[in-house]
């Protein structure tokens, strides 16, 4: 990504080459009860550049990771001992969201 793609321009740049920066990604409130399916509790959540990851656990201790990118949501059941690693590195655990 070059400086123009990031919305950075120099005074010496001709005005016809100026571009407006892309709008910031939409925020998703990971603490919102509507985001967490019934019977599950969120134990962690993070957002970065429009990519949202949330760790969930049910009443029996089974863990899930949910990822959201560009309106596409994917949830996978993850072994409890691998849940933190899957939360940090979701694509290593088979998430296939469009990049």
CNS distance restraints for C-alpha pairs under 8 A (distance, minus, plus):
assign (resid   1 and name CA) (resid   5 and name CA) 5.96 0.50 0.50
assign (resid   1 and name CA) (resid   6 and name CA) 7.06 0.50 0.50
assign (resid   2 and name CA) (resid   6 and name CA) 6.61 0.50 0.50
assign (resid   3 and name CA) (resid   7 and name CA) 6.41 0.50 0.50
assign (resid   3 and name CA) (resid   8 and name CA) 5.03 0.50 0.50
assign (resid   3 and name CA) (resid   9 and name CA) 6.84 0.50 0.50
assign (resid   4 and name CA) (resid   8 and name CA) 5.22 0.50 0.50
assign (resid   4 and name CA) (resid   9 and name CA) 6.06 0.50 0.50
assign (resid   4 and name CA) (resid  18 and name CA) 7.43 0.50 0.50
assign (resid   4 and name CA) (resid  19 and name CA) 6.90 0.50 0.50
assign (resid   5 and name CA) (resid  19 and name CA) 7.88 0.50 0.50
assign (resid   5 and name CA) (resid  21 and name CA) 7.23 0.50 0.50
assign (resid   6 and name CA) (resid  21 and name CA) 6.21 0.50 0.50
assign (resid   6 and name CA) (resid  22 and name CA) 7.82 0.50 0.50
assign (resid   7 and name CA) (resid  19 and name CA) 6.35 0.50 0.50
assign (resid   7 and name CA) (resid  20 and name CA) 5.90 0.50 0.50
assign (resid   7 and name CA) (resid  21 and name CA) 4.21 0.50 0.50
assign (resid   7 and name CA) (resid  22 and name CA) 7.45 0.50 0.50
assign (resid   8 and name CA) (resid  21 and name CA) 7.89 0.50 0.50
assign (resid   9 and name CA) (resid  13 and name CA) 6.62 0.50 0.50
assign (resid   9 and name CA) (resid  18 and name CA) 6.69 0.50 0.50
assign (resid  13 and name CA) (resid  17 and name CA) 6.74 0.50 0.50
assign (resid  13 and name CA) (resid  18 and name CA) 7.35 0.50 0.50
assign (resid  14 and name CA) (resid  18 and name CA) 7.15 0.50 0.50
assign (resid  24 and name CA) (resid  49 and name CA) 7.93 0.50 0.50
assign (resid  25 and name CA) (resid  49 and name CA) 6.13 0.50 0.50
assign (resid  25 and name CA) (resid  50 and name CA) 4.95 0.50 0.50
assign (resid  26 and name CA) (resid  50 and name CA) 6.48 0.50 0.50
assign (resid  27 and name CA) (resid  50 and name CA) 7.27 0.50 0.50
assign (resid  28 and name CA) (resid  47 and name CA) 7.89 0.50 0.50
assign (resid  28 and name CA) (resid  52 and name CA) 7.53 0.50 0.50
assign (resid  29 and name CA) (resid  35 and name CA) 7.78 0.50 0.50
assign (resid  30 and name CA) (resid  35 and name CA) 6.43 0.50 0.50
assign (resid  30 and name CA) (resid  45 and name CA) 6.30 0.50 0.50
assign (resid  30 and name CA) (resid  46 and name CA) 7.78 0.50 0.50
assign (resid  30 and name CA) (resid  54 and name CA) 7.35 0.50 0.50
assign (resid  31 and name CA) (resid  35 and name CA) 7.42 0.50 0.50
assign (resid  31 and name CA) (resid  42 and name CA) 7.89 0.50 0.50
assign (resid  32 and name CA) (resid  36 and name CA) 7.18 0.50 0.50
assign (resid  33 and name CA) (resid  37 and name CA) 7.78 0.50 0.50
assign (resid  36 and name CA) (resid  40 and name CA) 6.51 0.50 0.50
assign (resid  36 and name CA) (resid  41 and name CA) 6.97 0.50 0.50
assign (resid  36 and name CA) (resid  42 and name CA) 6.96 0.50 0.50
assign (resid  36 and name CA) (resid  56 and name CA) 7.91 0.50 0.50
assign (resid  39 and name CA) (resid  58 and name CA) 6.07 0.50 0.50
assign (resid  39 and name CA) (resid  59 and name CA) 6.99 0.50 0.50
assign (resid  40 and name CA) (resid  56 and name CA) 6.10 0.50 0.50
assign (resid  40 and name CA) (resid  57 and name CA) 5.47 0.50 0.50
assign (resid  40 and name CA) (resid  58 and name CA) 4.53 0.50 0.50
assign (resid  40 and name CA) (resid  59 and name CA) 7.03 0.50 0.50
assign (resid  41 and name CA) (resid  56 and name CA) 5.45 0.50 0.50
assign (resid  41 and name CA) (resid  57 and name CA) 5.39 0.50 0.50
assign (resid  41 and name CA) (resid  58 and name CA) 6.34 0.50 0.50
assign (resid  42 and name CA) (resid  54 and name CA) 6.88 0.50 0.50
assign (resid  42 and name CA) (resid  55 and name CA) 5.72 0.50 0.50
assign (resid  42 and name CA) (resid  56 and name CA) 4.42 0.50 0.50
assign (resid  42 and name CA) (resid  57 and name CA) 6.48 0.50 0.50
assign (resid  43 and name CA) (resid  54 and name CA) 7.72 0.50 0.50
assign (resid  43 and name CA) (resid  55 and name CA) 5.56 0.50 0.50
assign (resid  43 and name CA) (resid  56 and name CA) 5.76 0.50 0.50
assign (resid  43 and name CA) (resid  57 and name CA) 7.03 0.50 0.50
assign (resid  44 and name CA) (resid  54 and name CA) 5.70 0.50 0.50
assign (resid  44 and name CA) (resid  55 and name CA) 5.04 0.50 0.50
assign (resid  44 and name CA) (resid  56 and name CA) 7.35 0.50 0.50
assign (resid  45 and name CA) (resid  52 and name CA) 7.46 0.50 0.50
assign (resid  45 and name CA) (resid  53 and name CA) 5.63 0.50 0.50
assign (resid  45 and name CA) (resid  54 and name CA) 4.19 0.50 0.50
assign (resid  45 and name CA) (resid  55 and name CA) 6.18 0.50 0.50
assign (resid  46 and name CA) (resid  52 and name CA) 5.87 0.50 0.50
assign (resid  46 and name CA) (resid  53 and name CA) 5.43 0.50 0.50
assign (resid  46 and name CA) (resid  54 and name CA) 6.52 0.50 0.50
assign (resid  47 and name CA) (resid  51 and name CA) 5.60 0.50 0.50
assign (resid  47 and name CA) (resid  52 and name CA) 4.46 0.50 0.50
assign (resid  47 and name CA) (resid  53 and name CA) 6.46 0.50 0.50
assign (resid  48 and name CA) (resid  52 and name CA) 6.59 0.50 0.50
assign (resid  50 and name CA) (resid  69 and name CA) 6.28 0.50 0.50
assign (resid  50 and name CA) (resid  70 and name CA) 7.11 0.50 0.50
assign (resid  51 and name CA) (resid  67 and name CA) 7.24 0.50 0.50
assign (resid  51 and name CA) (resid  68 and name CA) 5.92 0.50 0.50
assign (resid  51 and name CA) (resid  69 and name CA) 4.92 0.50 0.50
assign (resid  51 and name CA) (resid  70 and name CA) 7.69 0.50 0.50
assign (resid  52 and name CA) (resid  67 and name CA) 5.53 0.50 0.50
assign (resid  52 and name CA) (resid  68 and name CA) 5.03 0.50 0.50
assign (resid  52 and name CA) (resid  69 and name CA) 6.55 0.50 0.50
assign (resid  53 and name CA) (resid  65 and name CA) 7.02 0.50 0.50
assign (resid  53 and name CA) (resid  66 and name CA) 5.70 0.50 0.50
assign (resid  53 and name CA) (resid  67 and name CA) 4.51 0.50 0.50
assign (resid  53 and name CA) (resid  68 and name CA) 6.58 0.50 0.50
assign (resid  53 and name CA) (resid  87 and name CA) 6.83 0.50 0.50
assign (resid  54 and name CA) (resid  65 and name CA) 5.73 0.50 0.50
assign (resid  54 and name CA) (resid  66 and name CA) 5.20 0.50 0.50
assign (resid  54 and name CA) (resid  67 and name CA) 6.52 0.50 0.50
assign (resid  54 and name CA) (resid  87 and name CA) 7.10 0.50 0.50
assign (resid  55 and name CA) (resid  63 and name CA) 7.19 0.50 0.50
assign (resid  55 and name CA) (resid  64 and name CA) 5.91 0.50 0.50
assign (resid  55 and name CA) (resid  65 and name CA) 4.70 0.50 0.50
assign (resid  55 and name CA) (resid  66 and name CA) 6.50 0.50 0.50
assign (resid  55 and name CA) (resid  83 and name CA) 7.50 0.50 0.50
assign (resid  55 and name CA) (resid  87 and name CA) 6.32 0.50 0.50
assign (resid  56 and name CA) (resid  63 and name CA) 5.61 0.50 0.50
assign (resid  56 and name CA) (resid  64 and name CA) 5.00 0.50 0.50
assign (resid  56 and name CA) (resid  65 and name CA) 6.13 0.50 0.50
assign (resid  56 and name CA) (resid  66 and name CA) 7.64 0.50 0.50
assign (resid  57 and name CA) (resid  61 and name CA) 5.87 0.50 0.50
assign (resid  57 and name CA) (resid  62 and name CA) 5.59 0.50 0.50
assign (resid  57 and name CA) (resid  63 and name CA) 4.37 0.50 0.50
assign (resid  57 and name CA) (resid  64 and name CA) 6.15 0.50 0.50
assign (resid  58 and name CA) (resid  62 and name CA) 5.60 0.50 0.50
assign (resid  58 and name CA) (resid  63 and name CA) 6.64 0.50 0.50
assign (resid  61 and name CA) (resid  80 and name CA) 7.39 0.50 0.50
assign (resid  62 and name CA) (resid  77 and name CA) 7.55 0.50 0.50
assign (resid  62 and name CA) (resid  78 and name CA) 7.53 0.50 0.50
assign (resid  62 and name CA) (resid  79 and name CA) 7.02 0.50 0.50
assign (resid  62 and name CA) (resid  80 and name CA) 6.27 0.50 0.50
assign (resid  63 and name CA) (resid  77 and name CA) 6.11 0.50 0.50
assign (resid  63 and name CA) (resid  78 and name CA) 5.56 0.50 0.50
assign (resid  63 and name CA) (resid  79 and name CA) 6.42 0.50 0.50
assign (resid  63 and name CA) (resid  80 and name CA) 5.50 0.50 0.50
assign (resid  63 and name CA) (resid  83 and name CA) 6.48 0.50 0.50
assign (resid  64 and name CA) (resid  75 and name CA) 6.67 0.50 0.50
assign (resid  64 and name CA) (resid  76 and name CA) 5.56 0.50 0.50
assign (resid  64 and name CA) (resid  77 and name CA) 4.46 0.50 0.50
assign (resid  64 and name CA) (resid  78 and name CA) 5.36 0.50 0.50
assign (resid  64 and name CA) (resid  83 and name CA) 7.32 0.50 0.50
assign (resid  65 and name CA) (resid  75 and name CA) 5.59 0.50 0.50
assign (resid  65 and name CA) (resid  76 and name CA) 5.52 0.50 0.50
assign (resid  65 and name CA) (resid  77 and name CA) 6.65 0.50 0.50
assign (resid  65 and name CA) (resid  78 and name CA) 6.91 0.50 0.50
assign (resid  65 and name CA) (resid  83 and name CA) 7.41 0.50 0.50
assign (resid  65 and name CA) (resid  86 and name CA) 7.15 0.50 0.50
assign (resid  65 and name CA) (resid  87 and name CA) 6.38 0.50 0.50
assign (resid  65 and name CA) (resid  90 and name CA) 7.78 0.50 0.50
assign (resid  66 and name CA) (resid  73 and name CA) 7.03 0.50 0.50
assign (resid  66 and name CA) (resid  74 and name CA) 5.66 0.50 0.50
assign (resid  66 and name CA) (resid  75 and name CA) 4.20 0.50 0.50
assign (resid  66 and name CA) (resid  76 and name CA) 6.58 0.50 0.50
assign (resid  67 and name CA) (resid  73 and name CA) 5.72 0.50 0.50
assign (resid  67 and name CA) (resid  74 and name CA) 5.40 0.50 0.50
assign (resid  67 and name CA) (resid  75 and name CA) 6.41 0.50 0.50
assign (resid  67 and name CA) (resid  90 and name CA) 7.83 0.50 0.50
assign (resid  67 and name CA) (resid  95 and name CA) 7.90 0.50 0.50
assign (resid  68 and name CA) (resid  72 and name CA) 5.52 0.50 0.50
assign (resid  68 and name CA) (resid  73 and name CA) 4.39 0.50 0.50
assign (resid  68 and name CA) (resid  74 and name CA) 6.53 0.50 0.50
assign (resid  68 and name CA) (resid  97 and name CA) 7.86 0.50 0.50
assign (resid  69 and name CA) (resid  73 and name CA) 6.65 0.50 0.50
assign (resid  69 and name CA) (resid  97 and name CA) 6.66 0.50 0.50
assign (resid  69 and name CA) (resid  98 and name CA) 7.38 0.50 0.50
assign (resid  69 and name CA) (resid  99 and name CA) 7.99 0.50 0.50
assign (resid  70 and name CA) (resid  98 and name CA) 7.96 0.50 0.50
assign (resid  72 and name CA) (resid  97 and name CA) 6.89 0.50 0.50
assign (resid  72 and name CA) (resid  98 and name CA) 7.96 0.50 0.50
assign (resid  73 and name CA) (resid  97 and name CA) 7.79 0.50 0.50
assign (resid  74 and name CA) (resid  95 and name CA) 7.16 0.50 0.50
assign (resid  74 and name CA) (resid  97 and name CA) 7.43 0.50 0.50
assign (resid  76 and name CA) (resid  95 and name CA) 7.88 0.50 0.50
assign (resid  78 and name CA) (resid  82 and name CA) 6.51 0.50 0.50
assign (resid  78 and name CA) (resid  83 and name CA) 5.82 0.50 0.50
assign (resid  78 and name CA) (resid  86 and name CA) 7.47 0.50 0.50
assign (resid  79 and name CA) (resid  83 and name CA) 6.18 0.50 0.50
assign (resid  82 and name CA) (resid  86 and name CA) 6.10 0.50 0.50
assign (resid  83 and name CA) (resid  87 and name CA) 6.04 0.50 0.50
assign (resid  84 and name CA) (resid  88 and name CA) 6.30 0.50 0.50
assign (resid  85 and name CA) (resid  89 and name CA) 5.93 0.50 0.50
assign (resid  85 and name CA) (resid  90 and name CA) 7.78 0.50 0.50
assign (resid  86 and name CA) (resid  90 and name CA) 4.76 0.50 0.50
assign (resid  86 and name CA) (resid  91 and name CA) 7.95 0.50 0.50
assign (resid  86 and name CA) (resid  92 and name CA) 7.24 0.50 0.50
assign (resid  86 and name CA) (resid  93 and name CA) 6.18 0.50 0.50
assign (resid  89 and name CA) (resid  93 and name CA) 7.28 0.50 0.50
assign (resid  90 and name CA) (resid  94 and name CA) 7.13 0.50 0.50
assign (resid  90 and name CA) (resid  95 and name CA) 6.17 0.50 0.50
assign (resid  91 and name CA) (resid  95 and name CA) 4.91 0.50 0.50
assign (resid  91 and name CA) (resid  96 and name CA) 7.13 0.50 0.50
